[in-house]
Amino acid sequence: MSKEKLPKSWIDKELRQMISDLVEKFYVEVHKPDETFLPGKTTITHGGRVFDAEEMKMLMESCLDFWLTEGRFTKKFQEGLAQYLGLPFAIPTNSGSSANLLALSALTSPKLGDKRLVKGDEVITVACSFPTTVNPIVQNGLVPVFMDVDVESGNILADQIESALSKKTKAICLAHSLGNPFDLDTVVALCKKHGLFLVEDCCDALGSTYDGKFVGTFGDLATFSFYPPHHITMGEGGAVVTKDAALKKIVESFRNWGRDCWCDPGRDNTCGKRFGWQFGDLPEGYDHKFVFTHIGYNLKLTDMQAAIGVAQLKKLPGFVEKRKKNWKALSEGLKKYENFFHLPKPSPKSDPSWFGFSLAVREGSPFTRNDITQFLEDNQIRTRLHFSGNLIRHPAYKDIEYRVHGNLENTDFVTRNAFWIGVYPGMTSEMIDYVLATFDTFLKRKAT
Ligand SMILES: Cc1ncc(COP(=O)(O)O)c(C=O)c1O
């Protein structure tokens, strides 16, 4: 058969297979990790991409589709994520920060009637956090109420929340700190009792469970990040999840420029009356595609990102197990140094899918946080601080409107003394042993 006569579908299939085989070969030759571990030379990162040829082949598939915007891979990813969590809706976004912005913005929607959050309403959160857990509160003209955290769980002092509520408090927005679930029994009960919305920032907690249920399934809305150190990655990426159909539609509207229309990219007239609506002061029958019911953004992801996510989702259960195993090995190995460090404790009723292993140097220890982090870094073990520490000590927050409930003593303690190291699935037991041996060396020098 001459080339001209071959059906396009045949060429497509054949060439895709050839390209896929080449990508596999490319992965093996170029990206396959060298398993050799050289203590003190091989960098042990705090987290990073763990992938093989499957992710690269999926990415290539989506490139060859050249659909580019949300398409078949996005659909597959969102269904897969929702199914994993046991929720009806997952809305992919271009980052975890965008997911948080969408979750908070959704709560301000006029479509929620009297329940909507309006300028000046308060949202309970913690000052010891990642900035973009809090930023959407500020960006929406709402007032963060900063509360203190427990040093060893990293989470809000939940028994103090009720006394922090005022007439203006309308929501609680908290992250599960480094994967460790916050006290969901108390928080959910308070939300029910006082009619508050709950946003769970699960960016660091995909796969963590509380009382046998995944985090992200307790709140009105929950968010995830798929930036490389997170539990799965697509480079940049995130998602909002919810069980509430109305909130899902609102989140999608904010994500898709604020428009009222819910057609997928490249589709028209999903509502069946594209030219049959009347909104605001617009002329009767104004094209529904261009009716805007929210002050929105464009925070969608591309189908290439989603394609990587589809391959990563398949690996998620294994990743979660590896994180737990690595965390346990560090926890057991460092227990003997509890005199020097506050070590992390899983919250009661929880089984965390840890993001990292956090340590806080105790008051009176013969070394500082910077002594130990510098030593670990010098020995090729990467460290990270507890994100912002006390957020309101940062220049960007100098002039924002906020309220502090109680004091932020523990938050300041964490800011001065805490750090974390990796547990990500790319860490081998050889690496864990080396990390523990490095702590031994440091403590032998400092503590004798
Ligand atoms: C708790 C938390 N929330 C939100 C984010 C933001 O996610 P992204 O980097 O995807 O914007 C992060 C990032 O690591 C995070 O740790």
The ligand as an SDF file (V2000), in Angstrom:
LIG
                    3D

 16 16  0  0  0  0  0  0  0  0999 V2000
   -0.7670   23.6270   52.4440 C   0  0  0  0  0  0  0  0  0  0  0  0
   -0.5340   24.1590   51.0590 C   0  0  0  0  0  0  0  0  0  0  0  0
   -1.5130   24.8310   50.4510 N   0  0  0  0  0  0  0  0  0  0  0  0
   -1.3730   25.3160   49.2080 C   0  0  0  0  0  0  0  0  0  0  0  0
   -0.2160   25.1330   48.5060 C   0  0  0  0  0  0  0  0  0  0  0  0
   -0.0670   25.7110   47.1360 C   0  0  0  0  0  0  0  0  0  0  0  0
    0.0120   24.7450   46.1190 O   0  0  0  0  0  0  0  0  0  0  0  0
    0.6580   25.1320   44.7090 P   0  0  0  0  0  0  0  0  0  0  0  0
    2.1280   25.2050   44.8900 O   0  0  0  0  0  0  0  0  0  0  0  0
    0.2430   24.0330   43.7920 O   0  0  0  0  0  0  0  0  0  0  0  0
    0.1000   26.4460   44.3140 O   0  0  0  0  0  0  0  0  0  0  0  0
    0.8480   24.4510   49.0890 C   0  0  0  0  0  0  0  0  0  0  0  0
    2.1030   24.2630   48.3550 C   0  0  0  0  0  0  0  0  0  0  0  0
    2.9700   23.4910   48.6740 O   0  0  0  0  0  0  0  0  0  0  0  0
    0.6880   23.9490   50.4080 C   0  0  0  0  0  0  0  0  0  0  0  0
    1.6760   23.2860   51.0230 O   0  0  0  0  0  0  0  0  0  0  0  0
  1  2  1  0
  2  3  1  0
  2 15  2  0
  3  4  2  0
  4  5  1  0
  5  6  1  0
  5 12  2  0
  6  7  1  0
  7  8  1  0
  8  9  2  0
  8 10  1  0
  8 11  1  0
 12 13  1  0
 12 15  1  0
 13 14  2  0
 15 16  1  0
M  END
$$$$
